[in-house]
């Protein structure tokens, strides 16, 4: 088995604040998703959002989208967009 690099995860102040406001269940799912992302920040489920490959976006959970940057063994979560089913104008159905 080969050693796979795990990227150091860092947060901007804004992304850290949003992370800290998650309820315990959402925080547990978020933390697990970030742990998986730290092993492969260029996963095919992510997409570049700029001219280069290092600025990326991914849907971490069904309710959390993250924008992040990858550089020199670090993964910087820049912005989190958190969706809540309670704030839907027109629910399906």
PyMOL Python script that loads the backbone (N, CA, C, O; Angstrom):
from pymol import cmd

cmd.read_pdbstr("""\
ATOM      1  N   UNK A   1       0.853  -1.179   0.000  1.00  0.00           N
ATOM      2  CA  UNK A   1       0.000   0.000   0.000  1.00  0.00           C
ATOM      3  C   UNK A   1       0.895   1.238   0.000  1.00  0.00           C
ATOM      4  O   UNK A   1       1.814   1.342   0.812  1.00  0.00           O
ATOM      5  N   UNK A   2       0.629   2.163  -0.899  1.00  0.00           N
ATOM      6  CA  UNK A   2       1.448   3.364  -0.977  1.00  0.00           C
ATOM      7  C   UNK A   2       0.900   4.437  -0.049  1.00  0.00           C
ATOM      8  O   UNK A   2      -0.294   4.487   0.246  1.00  0.00           O
ATOM      9  N   UNK A   3       1.813   5.296   0.404  1.00  0.00           N
ATOM     10  CA  UNK A   3       1.421   6.408   1.269  1.00  0.00           C
ATOM     11  C   UNK A   3       0.761   7.491   0.426  1.00  0.00           C
ATOM     12  O   UNK A   3       1.310   7.891  -0.600  1.00  0.00           O
ATOM     13  N   UNK A   4      -0.384   7.963   0.833  1.00  0.00           N
ATOM     14  CA  UNK A   4      -1.065   9.053   0.144  1.00  0.00           C
ATOM     15  C   UNK A   4      -0.948  10.303   1.000  1.00  0.00           C
ATOM     16  O   UNK A   4      -1.183  10.277   2.208  1.00  0.00           O
ATOM     17  N   UNK A   5      -0.583  11.384   0.352  1.00  0.00           N
ATOM     18  CA  UNK A   5      -0.449  12.649   1.057  1.00  0.00           C
ATOM     19  C   UNK A   5      -1.820  13.137   1.518  1.00  0.00           C
ATOM     20  O   UNK A   5      -2.797  13.081   0.772  1.00  0.00           O
ATOM     21  N   UNK A   6      -1.875  13.611   2.745  1.00  0.00           N
ATOM     22  CA  UNK A   6      -3.088  14.240   3.255  1.00  0.00           C
ATOM     23  C   UNK A   6      -2.787  15.730   3.377  1.00  0.00           C
ATOM     24  O   UNK A   6      -1.852  16.126   4.072  1.00  0.00           O
ATOM     25  N   UNK A   7      -3.568  16.533   2.713  1.00  0.00           N
ATOM     26  CA  UNK A   7      -3.353  17.971   2.697  1.00  0.00           C
ATOM     27  C   UNK A   7      -3.744  18.581   4.044  1.00  0.00           C
ATOM     28  O   UNK A   7      -4.717  18.161   4.670  1.00  0.00           O
ATOM     29  N   UNK A   8      -2.981  19.562   4.470  1.00  0.00           N
ATOM     30  CA  UNK A   8      -3.316  20.320   5.674  1.00  0.00           C
ATOM     31  C   UNK A   8      -4.530  21.185   5.353  1.00  0.00           C
ATOM     32  O   UNK A   8      -4.533  21.887   4.342  1.00  0.00           O
ATOM     33  N   UNK A   9      -5.551  21.146   6.189  1.00  0.00           N
ATOM     34  CA  UNK A   9      -6.784  21.898   5.953  1.00  0.00           C
ATOM     35  C   UNK A   9      -6.757  23.177   6.781  1.00  0.00           C
ATOM     36  O   UNK A   9      -6.547  23.154   7.994  1.00  0.00           O
ATOM     37  N   UNK A  10      -6.974  24.293   6.089  1.00  0.00           N
ATOM     38  CA  UNK A  10      -7.045  25.607   6.719  1.00  0.00           C
ATOM     39  C   UNK A  10      -8.352  26.273   6.312  1.00  0.00           C
ATOM     40  O   UNK A  10      -8.964  25.899   5.312  1.00  0.00           O
ATOM     41  N   UNK A  11      -8.774  27.263   7.092  1.00  0.00           N
ATOM     42  CA  UNK A  11     -10.028  27.968   6.841  1.00  0.00           C
ATOM     43  C   UNK A  11      -9.808  29.473   6.856  1.00  0.00           C
ATOM     44  O   UNK A  11      -9.031  29.978   7.666  1.00  0.00           O
ATOM     45  N   UNK A  12     -10.483  30.191   5.969  1.00  0.00           N
ATOM     46  CA  UNK A  12     -10.530  31.635   6.120  1.00  0.00           C
ATOM     47  C   UNK A  12     -11.382  31.922   7.353  1.00  0.00           C
ATOM     48  O   UNK A  12     -12.079  31.035   7.846  1.00  0.00           O
ATOM     49  N   UNK A  13     -11.332  33.133   7.845  1.00  0.00           N
ATOM     50  CA  UNK A  13     -12.133  33.491   9.019  1.00  0.00           C
ATOM     51  C   UNK A  13     -13.620  33.268   8.747  1.00  0.00           C
ATOM     52  O   UNK A  13     -14.338  32.742   9.597  1.00  0.00           O
ATOM     53  N   UNK A  14     -14.072  33.662   7.580  1.00  0.00           N
ATOM     54  CA  UNK A  14     -15.487  33.514   7.214  1.00  0.00           C
ATOM     55  C   UNK A  14     -15.905  32.045   7.140  1.00  0.00           C
ATOM     56  O   UNK A  14     -16.944  31.665   7.680  1.00  0.00           O
ATOM     57  N   UNK A  15     -15.093  31.218   6.470  1.00  0.00           N
ATOM     58  CA  UNK A  15     -15.430  29.794   6.347  1.00  0.00           C
ATOM     59  C   UNK A  15     -15.388  29.104   7.707  1.00  0.00           C
ATOM     60  O   UNK A  15     -16.221  28.244   7.991  1.00  0.00           O
ATOM     61  N   UNK A  16     -14.425  29.475   8.546  1.00  0.00           N
ATOM     62  CA  UNK A  16     -14.347  28.907   9.893  1.00  0.00           C
ATOM     63  C   UNK A  16     -15.558  29.279  10.724  1.00  0.00           C
ATOM     64  O   UNK A  16     -16.077  28.463  11.486  1.00  0.00           O
ATOM     65  N   UNK A  17     -16.005  30.510  10.575  1.00  0.00           N
ATOM     66  CA  UNK A  17     -17.197  30.965  11.305  1.00  0.00           C
ATOM     67  C   UNK A  17     -18.425  30.162  10.860  1.00  0.00           C
ATOM     68  O   UNK A  17     -19.212  29.714  11.693  1.00  0.00           O
ATOM     69  N   UNK A  18     -18.581  29.984   9.558  1.00  0.00           N
ATOM     70  CA  UNK A  18     -19.723  29.208   9.045  1.00  0.00           C
ATOM     71  C   UNK A  18     -19.653  27.755   9.513  1.00  0.00           C
ATOM     72  O   UNK A  18     -20.674  27.172   9.881  1.00  0.00           O
ATOM     73  N   UNK A  19     -18.462  27.170   9.502  1.00  0.00           N
ATOM     74  CA  UNK A  19     -18.276  25.797   9.985  1.00  0.00           C
ATOM     75  C   UNK A  19     -18.688  25.685  11.451  1.00  0.00           C
ATOM     76  O   UNK A  19     -19.374  24.738  11.838  1.00  0.00           O
ATOM     77  N   UNK A  20     -18.270  26.648  12.259  1.00  0.00           N
ATOM     78  CA  UNK A  20     -18.538  26.607  13.695  1.00  0.00           C
ATOM     79  C   UNK A  20     -20.016  26.789  14.026  1.00  0.00           C
ATOM     80  O   UNK A  20     -20.447  26.437  15.124  1.00  0.00           O
ATOM     81  N   UNK A  21     -20.791  27.327  13.108  1.00  0.00           N
ATOM     82  CA  UNK A  21     -22.228  27.534  13.335  1.00  0.00           C
ATOM     83  C   UNK A  21     -23.079  26.323  12.953  1.00  0.00           C
ATOM     84  O   UNK A  21     -24.288  26.325  13.183  1.00  0.00           O
ATOM     85  N   UNK A  22     -22.471  25.299  12.378  1.00  0.00           N
ATOM     86  CA  UNK A  22     -23.238  24.110  11.988  1.00  0.00           C
ATOM     87  C   UNK A  22     -23.733  23.359  13.220  1.00  0.00           C
ATOM     88  O   UNK A  22     -23.042  23.284  14.236  1.00  0.00           O
ATOM     89  N   UNK A  23     -24.950  22.799  13.115  1.00  0.00           N
ATOM     90  CA  UNK A  23     -25.442  21.969  14.218  1.00  0.00           C
ATOM     91  C   UNK A  23     -24.616  20.680  14.245  1.00  0.00           C
ATOM     92  O   UNK A  23     -23.940  20.366  13.265  1.00  0.00           O
ATOM     93  N   UNK A  24     -24.659  19.929  15.352  1.00  0.00           N
ATOM     94  CA  UNK A  24     -23.774  18.759  15.503  1.00  0.00           C
ATOM     95  C   UNK A  24     -23.868  17.720  14.379  1.00  0.00           C
ATOM     96  O   UNK A  24     -22.842  17.185  13.959  1.00  0.00           O
ATOM     97  N   UNK A  25     -25.052  17.430  13.894  1.00  0.00           N
ATOM     98  CA  UNK A  25     -25.193  16.419  12.832  1.00  0.00           C
ATOM     99  C   UNK A  25     -24.574  16.913  11.526  1.00  0.00           C
ATOM    100  O   UNK A  25     -23.855  16.172  10.857  1.00  0.00           O
ATOM    101  N   UNK A  26     -24.854  18.156  11.171  1.00  0.00           N
ATOM    102  CA  UNK A  26     -24.277  18.706   9.943  1.00  0.00           C
ATOM    103  C   UNK A  26     -22.768  18.867  10.077  1.00  0.00           C
ATOM    104  O   UNK A  26     -22.034  18.676   9.108  1.00  0.00           O
ATOM    105  N   UNK A  27     -22.306  19.216  11.265  1.00  0.00           N
ATOM    106  CA  UNK A  27     -20.867  19.381  11.491  1.00  0.00           C
ATOM    107  C   UNK A  27     -20.149  18.039  11.336  1.00  0.00           C
ATOM    108  O   UNK A  27     -19.057  17.983  10.771  1.00  0.00           O
ATOM    109  N   UNK A  28     -20.749  16.973  11.830  1.00  0.00           N
ATOM    110  CA  UNK A  28     -20.131  15.653  11.702  1.00  0.00           C
ATOM    111  C   UNK A  28     -20.017  15.256  10.222  1.00  0.00           C
ATOM    112  O   UNK A  28     -18.978  14.749   9.800  1.00  0.00           O
ATOM    113  N   UNK A  29     -21.060  15.479   9.446  1.00  0.00           N
ATOM    114  CA  UNK A  29     -21.032  15.174   8.011  1.00  0.00           C
ATOM    115  C   UNK A  29     -20.011  16.051   7.295  1.00  0.00           C
ATOM    116  O   UNK A  29     -19.261  15.575   6.443  1.00  0.00           O
ATOM    117  N   UNK A  30     -19.989  17.322   7.643  1.00  0.00           N
ATOM    118  CA  UNK A  30     -19.037  18.267   7.055  1.00  0.00           C
ATOM    119  C   UNK A  30     -17.602  17.822   7.340  1.00  0.00           C
ATOM    120  O   UNK A  30     -16.774  17.762   6.431  1.00  0.00           O
ATOM    121  N   UNK A  31     -17.314  17.511   8.602  1.00  0.00           N
ATOM    122  CA  UNK A  31     -15.958  17.105   8.985  1.00  0.00           C
ATOM    123  C   UNK A  31     -15.520  15.848   8.232  1.00  0.00           C
ATOM    124  O   UNK A  31     -14.372  15.751   7.799  1.00  0.00           O
ATOM    125  N   UNK A  32     -16.420  14.901   8.079  1.00  0.00           N
ATOM    126  CA  UNK A  32     -16.100  13.670   7.354  1.00  0.00           C
ATOM    127  C   UNK A  32     -15.804  13.980   5.878  1.00  0.00           C
ATOM    128  O   UNK A  32     -14.860  13.437   5.304  1.00  0.00           O
ATOM    129  N   UNK A  33     -16.608  14.848   5.276  1.00  0.00           N
ATOM    130  CA  UNK A  33     -16.399  15.225   3.872  1.00  0.00           C
ATOM    131  C   UNK A  33     -15.064  15.951   3.697  1.00  0.00           C
ATOM    132  O   UNK A  33     -14.347  15.700   2.727  1.00  0.00           O
ATOM    133  N   UNK A  34     -14.729  16.836   4.612  1.00  0.00           N
ATOM    134  CA  UNK A  34     -13.462  17.566   4.527  1.00  0.00           C
ATOM    135  C   UNK A  34     -12.285  16.598   4.688  1.00  0.00           C
ATOM    136  O   UNK A  34     -11.261  16.750   4.022  1.00  0.00           O
ATOM    137  N   UNK A  35     -12.428  15.623   5.554  1.00  0.00           N
ATOM    138  CA  UNK A  35     -11.383  14.610   5.730  1.00  0.00           C
ATOM    139  C   UNK A  35     -11.144  13.844   4.423  1.00  0.00           C
ATOM    140  O   UNK A  35      -9.999  13.575   4.062  1.00  0.00           O
ATOM    141  N   UNK A  36     -12.206  13.500   3.729  1.00  0.00           N
ATOM    142  CA  UNK A  36     -12.094  12.811   2.434  1.00  0.00           C
ATOM    143  C   UNK A  36     -11.459  13.746   1.403  1.00  0.00           C
ATOM    144  O   UNK A  36     -10.586  13.328   0.642  1.00  0.00           O
ATOM    145  N   UNK A  37     -11.892  15.002   1.376  1.00  0.00           N
ATOM    146  CA  UNK A  37     -11.352  15.967   0.428  1.00  0.00           C
ATOM    147  C   UNK A  37      -9.864  16.205   0.649  1.00  0.00           C
ATOM    148  O   UNK A  37      -9.120  16.396  -0.313  1.00  0.00           O
ATOM    149  N   UNK A  38      -9.424  16.197   1.899  1.00  0.00           N
ATOM    150  CA  UNK A  38      -8.008  16.425   2.212  1.00  0.00           C
ATOM    151  C   UNK A  38      -7.112  15.332   1.634  1.00  0.00           C
ATOM    152  O   UNK A  38      -5.912  15.544   1.456  1.00  0.00           O
ATOM    153  N   UNK A  39      -7.676  14.185   1.345  1.00  0.00           N
ATOM    154  CA  UNK A  39      -6.913  13.088   0.738  1.00  0.00           C
ATOM    155  C   UNK A  39      -6.831  13.225  -0.781  1.00  0.00           C
ATOM    156  O   UNK A  39      -5.896  12.728  -1.409  1.00  0.00           O
ATOM    157  N   UNK A  40      -7.827  13.911  -1.368  1.00  0.00           N
ATOM    158  CA  UNK A  40      -7.861  14.053  -2.831  1.00  0.00           C
ATOM    159  C   UNK A  40      -8.584  15.350  -3.208  1.00  0.00           C
ATOM    160  O   UNK A  40      -9.747  15.304  -3.609  1.00  0.00           O
ATOM    161  N   UNK A  41      -7.917  16.508  -3.088  1.00  0.00           N
ATOM    162  CA  UNK A  41      -8.588  17.775  -3.369  1.00  0.00           C
ATOM    163  C   UNK A  41      -8.907  17.996  -4.848  1.00  0.00           C
ATOM    164  O   UNK A  41      -9.652  18.913  -5.193  1.00  0.00           O
ATOM    165  N   UNK A  42      -8.350  17.168  -5.710  1.00  0.00           N
ATOM    166  CA  UNK A  42      -8.642  17.283  -7.143  1.00  0.00           C
ATOM    167  C   UNK A  42      -9.603  16.195  -7.610  1.00  0.00           C
ATOM    168  O   UNK A  42      -9.611  15.829  -8.785  1.00  0.00           O
ATOM    169  N   UNK A  43     -10.410  15.680  -6.689  1.00  0.00           N
ATOM    170  CA  UNK A  43     -11.374  14.638  -7.021  1.00  0.00           C
ATOM    171  C   UNK A  43     -12.213  15.047  -8.234  1.00  0.00           C
ATOM    172  O   UNK A  43     -12.451  16.232  -8.467  1.00  0.00           O
ATOM    173  N   UNK A  44     -12.652  14.053  -8.994  1.00  0.00           N
ATOM    174  CA  UNK A  44     -13.471  14.340 -10.177  1.00  0.00           C
ATOM    175  C   UNK A  44     -14.816  14.966  -9.820  1.00  0.00           C
ATOM    176  O   UNK A  44     -15.507  15.484 -10.697  1.00  0.00           O
ATOM    177  N   UNK A  45     -15.192  14.925  -8.549  1.00  0.00           N
ATOM    178  CA  UNK A  45     -16.448  15.548  -8.121  1.00  0.00           C
ATOM    179  C   UNK A  45     -16.301  17.058  -7.920  1.00  0.00           C
ATOM    180  O   UNK A  45     -17.295  17.769  -7.769  1.00  0.00           O
ATOM    181  N   UNK A  46     -15.067  17.536  -7.919  1.00  0.00           N
ATOM    182  CA  UNK A  46     -14.832  18.974  -7.798  1.00  0.00           C
ATOM    183  C   UNK A  46     -14.612  19.557  -9.189  1.00  0.00           C
ATOM    184  O   UNK A  46     -14.384  18.839 -10.162  1.00  0.00           O
ATOM    185  N   UNK A  47     -14.688  20.886  -9.246  1.00  0.00           N
ATOM    186  CA  UNK A  47     -14.439  21.520 -10.542  1.00  0.00           C
ATOM    187  C   UNK A  47     -13.648  22.805 -10.338  1.00  0.00           C
ATOM    188  O   UNK A  47     -13.810  23.484  -9.324  1.00  0.00           O
ATOM    189  N   UNK A  48     -12.795  23.136 -11.300  1.00  0.00           N
ATOM    190  CA  UNK A  48     -12.051  24.385 -11.190  1.00  0.00           C
ATOM    191  C   UNK A  48     -12.992  25.577 -11.374  1.00  0.00           C
ATOM    192  O   UNK A  48     -13.960  25.500 -12.131  1.00  0.00           O
ATOM    193  N   UNK A  49     -12.702  26.673 -10.681  1.00  0.00           N
ATOM    194  CA  UNK A  49     -13.555  27.869 -10.795  1.00  0.00           C
ATOM    195  C   UNK A  49     -12.746  29.099 -11.186  1.00  0.00           C
ATOM    196  O   UNK A  49     -13.163  30.230 -10.940  1.00  0.00           O
ATOM    197  N   UNK A  50     -11.623  28.877 -11.776  1.00  0.00           N
ATOM    198  CA  UNK A  50     -10.795  29.991 -12.231  1.00  0.00           C
ATOM    199  C   UNK A  50      -9.979  29.550 -13.421  1.00  0.00           C
ATOM    200  O   UNK A  50     -10.250  28.524 -14.046  1.00  0.00           O
ATOM    201  N   UNK A  51      -8.973  30.352 -13.720  1.00  0.00           N
ATOM    202  CA  UNK A  51      -8.125  30.057 -14.870  1.00  0.00           C
ATOM    203  C   UNK A  51      -7.272  28.811 -14.644  1.00  0.00           C
ATOM    204  O   UNK A  51      -6.991  28.074 -15.590  1.00  0.00           O
ATOM    205  N   UNK A  52      -6.861  28.570 -13.405  1.00  0.00           N
ATOM    206  CA  UNK A  52      -6.008  27.422 -13.108  1.00  0.00           C
ATOM    207  C   UNK A  52      -6.790  26.303 -12.452  1.00  0.00           C
ATOM    208  O   UNK A  52      -8.013  26.372 -12.327  1.00  0.00           O
ATOM    209  N   UNK A  53      -6.077  25.275 -12.037  1.00  0.00           N
ATOM    210  CA  UNK A  53      -6.695  24.117 -11.389  1.00  0.00           C
ATOM    211  C   UNK A  53      -6.776  24.257  -9.872  1.00  0.00           C
ATOM    212  O   UNK A  53      -7.492  23.493  -9.226  1.00  0.00           O
ATOM    213  N   UNK A  54      -6.055  25.218  -9.290  1.00  0.00           N
ATOM    214  CA  UNK A  54      -5.950  25.275  -7.834  1.00  0.00           C
ATOM    215  C   UNK A  54      -7.164  25.895  -7.147  1.00  0.00           C
ATOM    216  O   UNK A  54      -7.398  25.602  -5.974  1.00  0.00           O
ATOM    217  N   UNK A  55      -7.940  26.730  -7.816  1.00  0.00           N
ATOM    218  CA  UNK A  55      -9.169  27.286  -7.239  1.00  0.00           C
ATOM    219  C   UNK A  55     -10.315  26.380  -7.651  1.00  0.00           C
ATOM    220  O   UNK A  55     -10.563  26.183  -8.840  1.00  0.00           O
ATOM    221  N   UNK A  56     -11.022  25.821  -6.654  1.00  0.00           N
ATOM    222  CA  UNK A  56     -11.994  24.772  -6.948  1.00  0.00           C
ATOM    223  C   UNK A  56     -13.281  24.941  -6.150  1.00  0.00           C
ATOM    224  O   UNK A  56     -13.350  25.722  -5.201  1.00  0.00           O
ATOM    225  N   UNK A  57     -14.293  24.192  -6.562  1.00  0.00           N
ATOM    226  CA  UNK A  57     -15.580  24.169  -5.874  1.00  0.00           C
ATOM    227  C   UNK A  57     -16.046  22.721  -5.821  1.00  0.00           C
ATOM    228  O   UNK A  57     -15.823  21.944  -6.750  1.00  0.00           O
ATOM    229  N   UNK A  58     -16.702  22.374  -4.707  1.00  0.00           N
ATOM    230  CA  UNK A  58     -17.246  21.024  -4.560  1.00  0.00           C
ATOM    231  C   UNK A  58     -18.466  21.075  -3.649  1.00  0.00           C
ATOM    232  O   UNK A  58     -18.547  21.900  -2.739  1.00  0.00           O
ATOM    233  N   UNK A  59     -19.387  20.201  -3.903  1.00  0.00           N
ATOM    234  CA  UNK A  59     -20.531  20.020  -3.007  1.00  0.00           C
ATOM    235  C   UNK A  59     -20.127  18.961  -1.993  1.00  0.00           C
ATOM    236  O   UNK A  59     -20.069  17.773  -2.310  1.00  0.00           O
ATOM    237  N   UNK A  60     -19.847  19.403  -0.767  1.00  0.00           N
ATOM    238  CA  UNK A  60     -19.359  18.493   0.268  1.00  0.00           C
ATOM    239  C   UNK A  60     -20.459  17.583   0.796  1.00  0.00           C
ATOM    240  O   UNK A  60     -20.244  16.388   1.001  1.00  0.00           O
ATOM    241  N   UNK A  61     -21.630  18.152   1.013  1.00  0.00           N
ATOM    242  CA  UNK A  61     -22.801  17.393   1.463  1.00  0.00           C
ATOM    243  C   UNK A  61     -23.983  17.889   0.651  1.00  0.00           C
ATOM    244  O   UNK A  61     -23.830  18.772  -0.192  1.00  0.00           O
ATOM    245  N   UNK A  62     -25.148  17.336   0.893  1.00  0.00           N
ATOM    246  CA  UNK A  62     -26.318  17.777   0.124  1.00  0.00           C
ATOM    247  C   UNK A  62     -26.666  19.237   0.398  1.00  0.00           C
ATOM    248  O   UNK A  62     -27.386  19.857  -0.385  1.00  0.00           O
ATOM    249  N   UNK A  63     -26.160  19.793   1.503  1.00  0.00           N
ATOM    250  CA  UNK A  63     -26.514  21.164   1.865  1.00  0.00           C
ATOM    251  C   UNK A  63     -25.326  22.112   1.992  1.00  0.00           C
ATOM    252  O   UNK A  63     -25.504  23.260   2.400  1.00  0.00           O
ATOM    253  N   UNK A  64     -24.116  21.661   1.654  1.00  0.00           N
ATOM    254  CA  UNK A  64     -22.936  22.512   1.809  1.00  0.00           C
ATOM    255  C   UNK A  64     -22.056  22.453   0.571  1.00  0.00           C
ATOM    256  O   UNK A  64     -21.587  21.389   0.166  1.00  0.00           O
ATOM    257  N   UNK A  65     -21.843  23.632  -0.023  1.00  0.00           N
ATOM    258  CA  UNK A  65     -20.922  23.792  -1.148  1.00  0.00           C
ATOM    259  C   UNK A  65     -19.726  24.577  -0.640  1.00  0.00           C
ATOM    260  O   UNK A  65     -19.882  25.556   0.089  1.00  0.00           O
ATOM    261  N   UNK A  66     -18.526  24.145  -1.027  1.00  0.00           N
ATOM    262  CA  UNK A  66     -17.307  24.815  -0.580  1.00  0.00           C
ATOM    263  C   UNK A  66     -16.495  25.294  -1.774  1.00  0.00           C
ATOM    264  O   UNK A  66     -16.355  24.591  -2.774  1.00  0.00           O
ATOM    265  N   UNK A  67     -15.967  26.500  -1.649  1.00  0.00           N
ATOM    266  CA  UNK A  67     -14.941  26.988  -2.558  1.00  0.00           C
ATOM    267  C   UNK A  67     -13.628  26.868  -1.809  1.00  0.00           C
ATOM    268  O   UNK A  67     -13.542  27.222  -0.633  1.00  0.00           O
ATOM    269  N   UNK A  68     -12.597  26.365  -2.494  1.00  0.00           N
ATOM    270  CA  UNK A  68     -11.316  26.155  -1.822  1.00  0.00           C
ATOM    271  C   UNK A  68     -10.157  26.329  -2.781  1.00  0.00           C
ATOM    272  O   UNK A  68     -10.331  26.311  -4.000  1.00  0.00           O
ATOM    273  N   UNK A  69      -8.973  26.497  -2.216  1.00  0.00           N
ATOM    274  CA  UNK A  69      -7.738  26.636  -2.974  1.00  0.00           C
ATOM    275  C   UNK A  69      -6.773  25.547  -2.530  1.00  0.00           C
ATOM    276  O   UNK A  69      -6.734  25.182  -1.356  1.00  0.00           O
ATOM    277  N   UNK A  70      -6.003  25.036  -3.469  1.00  0.00           N
ATOM    278  CA  UNK A  70      -5.022  24.001  -3.178  1.00  0.00           C
ATOM    279  C   UNK A  70      -3.639  24.549  -3.539  1.00  0.00           C
ATOM    280  O   UNK A  70      -3.427  25.038  -4.648  1.00  0.00           O
ATOM    281  N   UNK A  71      -2.700  24.460  -2.590  1.00  0.00           N
ATOM    282  CA  UNK A  71      -1.352  24.945  -2.849  1.00  0.00           C
ATOM    283  C   UNK A  71      -0.370  24.353  -1.852  1.00  0.00           C
ATOM    284  O   UNK A  71      -0.588  24.416  -0.642  1.00  0.00           O
ATOM    285  N   UNK A  72       0.710  23.780  -2.362  1.00  0.00           N
ATOM    286  CA  UNK A  72       1.830  23.314  -1.546  1.00  0.00           C
ATOM    287  C   UNK A  72       1.429  22.467  -0.348  1.00  0.00           C
ATOM    288  O   UNK A  72       1.874  22.716   0.773  1.00  0.00           O
ATOM    289  N   UNK A  73       0.601  21.481  -0.581  1.00  0.00           N
ATOM    290  CA  UNK A  73       0.212  20.577   0.495  1.00  0.00           C
ATOM    291  C   UNK A  73      -0.838  21.134   1.430  1.00  0.00           C
ATOM    292  O   UNK A  73      -1.109  20.558   2.484  1.00  0.00           O
ATOM    293  N   UNK A  74      -1.432  22.255   1.049  1.00  0.00           N
ATOM    294  CA  UNK A  74      -2.474  22.872   1.882  1.00  0.00           C
ATOM    295  C   UNK A  74      -3.767  23.019   1.099  1.00  0.00           C
ATOM    296  O   UNK A  74      -3.762  23.266  -0.107  1.00  0.00           O
ATOM    297  N   UNK A  75      -4.848  22.863   1.797  1.00  0.00           N
ATOM    298  CA  UNK A  75      -6.180  23.036   1.237  1.00  0.00           C
ATOM    299  C   UNK A  75      -6.834  24.144   2.062  1.00  0.00           C
ATOM    300  O   UNK A  75      -7.087  23.960   3.252  1.00  0.00           O
ATOM    301  N   UNK A  76      -7.109  25.283   1.446  1.00  0.00           N
ATOM    302  CA  UNK A  76      -7.704  26.423   2.143  1.00  0.00           C
ATOM    303  C   UNK A  76      -9.168  26.540   1.763  1.00  0.00           C
ATOM    304  O   UNK A  76      -9.495  26.845   0.617  1.00  0.00           O
ATOM    305  N   UNK A  77     -10.053  26.295   2.731  1.00  0.00           N
ATOM    306  CA  UNK A  77     -11.480  26.488   2.493  1.00  0.00           C
ATOM    307  C   UNK A  77     -11.751  27.987   2.596  1.00  0.00           C
ATOM    308  O   UNK A  77     -11.572  28.598   3.650  1.00  0.00           O
ATOM    309  N   UNK A  78     -12.181  28.556   1.489  1.00  0.00           N
ATOM    310  CA  UNK A  78     -12.345  30.004   1.370  1.00  0.00           C
ATOM    311  C   UNK A  78     -13.760  30.440   1.717  1.00  0.00           C
ATOM    312  O   UNK A  78     -13.955  31.402   2.460  1.00  0.00           O
ATOM    313  N   UNK A  79     -14.736  29.737   1.183  1.00  0.00           N
ATOM    314  CA  UNK A  79     -16.134  30.125   1.385  1.00  0.00           C
ATOM    315  C   UNK A  79     -17.007  28.882   1.451  1.00  0.00           C
ATOM    316  O   UNK A  79     -16.803  27.926   0.704  1.00  0.00           O
ATOM    317  N   UNK A  80     -17.979  28.905   2.349  1.00  0.00           N
ATOM    318  CA  UNK A  80     -18.972  27.845   2.442  1.00  0.00           C
ATOM    319  C   UNK A  80     -20.331  28.439   2.114  1.00  0.00           C
ATOM    320  O   UNK A  80     -20.672  29.525   2.582  1.00  0.00           O
ATOM    321  N   UNK A  81     -21.101  27.725   1.311  1.00  0.00           N
ATOM    322  CA  UNK A  81     -22.504  28.095   1.065  1.00  0.00           C
ATOM    323  C   UNK A  81     -23.336  26.980   1.685  1.00  0.00           C
ATOM    324  O   UNK A  81     -23.272  25.825   1.265  1.00  0.00           O
ATOM    325  N   UNK A  82     -24.112  27.352   2.688  1.00  0.00           N
ATOM    326  CA  UNK A  82     -24.893  26.381   3.447  1.00  0.00           C
ATOM    327  C   UNK A  82     -26.366  26.606   3.141  1.00  0.00           C
ATOM    328  O   UNK A  82     -26.894  27.707   3.295  1.00  0.00           O
ATOM    329  N   UNK A  83     -27.010  25.537   2.708  1.00  0.00           N
ATOM    330  CA  UNK A  83     -28.419  25.595   2.347  1.00  0.00           C
ATOM    331  C   UNK A  83     -29.234  24.891   3.411  1.00  0.00           C
ATOM    332  O   UNK A  83     -28.795  23.904   4.002  1.00  0.00           O
ATOM    333  N   UNK A  84     -30.430  25.413   3.646  1.00  0.00           N
ATOM    334  CA  UNK A  84     -31.321  24.840   4.642  1.00  0.00           C
ATOM    335  C   UNK A  84     -32.686  24.651   4.002  1.00  0.00           C
ATOM    336  O   UNK A  84     -33.224  25.578   3.396  1.00  0.00           O
ATOM    337  N   UNK A  85     -33.244  23.467   4.131  1.00  0.00           N
ATOM    338  CA  UNK A  85     -34.560  23.196   3.531  1.00  0.00           C
ATOM    339  C   UNK A  85     -35.643  24.107   4.074  1.00  0.00           C
ATOM    340  O   UNK A  85     -36.686  24.256   3.437  1.00  0.00           O
ATOM    341  N   UNK A  86     -35.436  24.714   5.214  1.00  0.00           N
ATOM    342  CA  UNK A  86     -36.445  25.600   5.794  1.00  0.00           C
ATOM    343  C   UNK A  86     -36.565  26.915   5.035  1.00  0.00           C
ATOM    344  O   UNK A  86     -37.561  27.621   5.189  1.00  0.00           O
ATOM    345  N   UNK A  87     -35.575  27.258   4.223  1.00  0.00           N
ATOM    346  CA  UNK A  87     -35.625  28.551   3.539  1.00  0.00           C
ATOM    347  C   UNK A  87     -35.941  28.437   2.047  1.00  0.00           C
ATOM    348  O   UNK A  87     -35.527  29.285   1.256  1.00  0.00           O
ATOM    349  N   UNK A  88     -36.672  27.393   1.667  1.00  0.00           N
ATOM    350  CA  UNK A  88     -37.052  27.201   0.263  1.00  0.00           C
ATOM    351  C   UNK A  88     -38.367  27.928  -0.010  1.00  0.00           C
ATOM    352  O   UNK A  88     -39.363  27.711   0.680  1.00  0.00           O
ATOM    353  N   UNK A  89     -38.357  28.790  -1.024  1.00  0.00           N
ATOM    354  CA  UNK A  89     -39.560  29.540  -1.384  1.00  0.00           C
ATOM    355  C   UNK A  89     -40.666  28.636  -1.909  1.00  0.00           C
ATOM    356  O   UNK A  89     -41.825  28.780  -1.520  1.00  0.00           O
ATOM    357  N   UNK A  90     -40.317  27.716  -2.782  1.00  0.00           N
ATOM    358  CA  UNK A  90     -41.309  26.826  -3.374  1.00  0.00           C
ATOM    359  C   UNK A  90     -40.826  25.375  -3.236  1.00  0.00           C
ATOM    360  O   UNK A  90     -40.098  24.881  -4.097  1.00  0.00           O
ATOM    361  N   UNK A  91     -41.227  24.696  -2.161  1.00  0.00           N
ATOM    362  CA  UNK A  91     -40.809  23.304  -1.981  1.00  0.00           C
ATOM    363  C   UNK A  91     -41.365  22.430  -3.102  1.00  0.00           C
ATOM    364  O   UNK A  91     -42.435  22.707  -3.644  1.00  0.00           O
ATOM    365  N   UNK A  92     -40.634  21.383  -3.440  1.00  0.00           N
ATOM    366  CA  UNK A  92     -41.118  20.456  -4.470  1.00  0.00           C
ATOM    367  C   UNK A  92     -42.321  19.697  -3.932  1.00  0.00           C
ATOM    368  O   UNK A  92     -42.451  19.453  -2.732  1.00  0.00           O
ATOM    369  N   UNK A  93     -43.184  19.339  -4.853  1.00  0.00           N
ATOM    370  CA  UNK A  93     -44.309  18.517  -4.420  1.00  0.00           C
ATOM    371  C   UNK A  93     -45.583  19.012  -4.800  1.00  0.00           C
ATOM    372  O   UNK A  93     -46.603  18.398  -4.487  1.00  0.00           O
TER     373      UNK A  93
END
""", "prot")
cmd.dss("prot")
cmd.show_as("cartoon", "prot")
cmd.util.cbc("prot")
cmd.orient("prot")
